[in-house]
Amino acid sequence: MNAEELRRRLGGFQRGAREGHRDAAAEIAARGEPARRHGGPAGQTGAQNEGGTVEEARG
């Protein structure tokens, strides 16, 4: 696989991911549920938000 083919495939993946995210957001909005921040469950705390390591998160 050459670089151009890889860029084409990754571009298609990114478009699909954006479309899926948009569809999910529209479905959630249609249900009347509050939107959550991108990146994890609402109210998430701990090492992930603080830039800690996996070992710290396991605690």
The 8 nearest C-alpha neighbors of each residue, nearest first, counted from 0:
[[1, 4, 5, 2, 3, 6, 8, 7],
 [0, 2, 4, 3, 5, 6, 7, 8],
 [1, 3, 5, 4, 6, 0, 7, 8],
 [2, 4, 6, 5, 1, 7, 0, 8],
 [5, 3, 7, 1, 6, 2, 8, 0],
 [4, 6, 2, 8, 7, 3, 9, 1],
 [7, 5, 3, 9, 4, 8, 10, 2],
 [8, 6, 4, 10, 5, 9, 3, 11],
 [9, 7, 5, 11, 10, 6, 4, 12],
 [8, 10, 12, 6, 11, 7, 5, 13],
 [11, 9, 13, 7, 12, 8, 6, 14],
 [10, 12, 14, 8, 9, 13, 15, 7],
 [11, 13, 9, 15, 10, 14, 16, 8],
 [12, 14, 16, 10, 15, 11, 9, 17],
 [15, 13, 11, 17, 16, 12, 18, 10],
 [14, 16, 18, 12, 13, 17, 19, 11],
 [15, 17, 13, 19, 14, 18, 20, 12],
 [18, 16, 20, 14, 19, 15, 21, 13],
 [17, 19, 21, 15, 20, 16, 22, 14],
 [20, 18, 22, 16, 21, 17, 15, 23],
 [19, 21, 17, 23, 18, 22, 16, 24],
 [20, 22, 18, 24, 19, 23, 17, 25],
 [23, 21, 19, 25, 24, 20, 18, 26],
 [22, 24, 26, 20, 25, 21, 19, 27],
 [23, 25, 27, 21, 26, 22, 28, 20],
 [26, 24, 28, 22, 23, 27, 29, 21],
 [27, 25, 29, 23, 28, 24, 22, 30],
 [26, 28, 24, 30, 29, 25, 32, 23],
 [27, 29, 25, 31, 30, 26, 32, 24],
 [30, 28, 26, 31, 27, 25, 32, 24],
 [31, 29, 27, 28, 32, 26, 25, 33],
 [30, 32, 28, 29, 27, 33, 26, 34],
 [31, 33, 30, 27, 28, 34, 29, 35],
 [34, 32, 35, 31, 28, 27, 30, 36],
 [33, 35, 32, 36, 27, 28, 24, 37],
 [36, 34, 41, 37, 33, 40, 39, 38],
 [35, 37, 38, 34, 41, 39, 40, 42],
 [36, 38, 39, 35, 40, 34, 41, 20],
 [39, 37, 36, 40, 35, 41, 43, 48],
 [38, 40, 37, 41, 43, 36, 35, 42],
 [39, 41, 43, 42, 38, 35, 36, 37],
 [42, 40, 43, 35, 39, 36, 38, 44],
 [41, 43, 44, 40, 39, 35, 36, 45],
 [44, 42, 41, 40, 39, 45, 48, 47],
 [45, 43, 48, 42, 46, 47, 49, 41],
 [44, 46, 47, 48, 49, 56, 43, 51],
 [45, 47, 51, 49, 56, 48, 50, 55],
 [48, 46, 50, 49, 45, 51, 56, 44],
 [49, 47, 46, 50, 45, 44, 51, 43],
 [48, 50, 46, 47, 51, 45, 44, 52],
 [49, 51, 47, 48, 46, 52, 45, 53],
 [52, 50, 46, 49, 47, 55, 53, 56],
 [51, 53, 55, 54, 56, 46, 50, 47],
 [54, 52, 56, 55, 57, 51, 46, 47],
 [53, 55, 57, 52, 56, 58, 51, 46],
 [56, 54, 58, 52, 53, 57, 51, 46],
 [55, 57, 53, 46, 58, 54, 52, 45],
 [58, 56, 54, 55, 53, 52, 46, 45],
 [57, 55, 56, 54, 53, 46, 45, 52]]
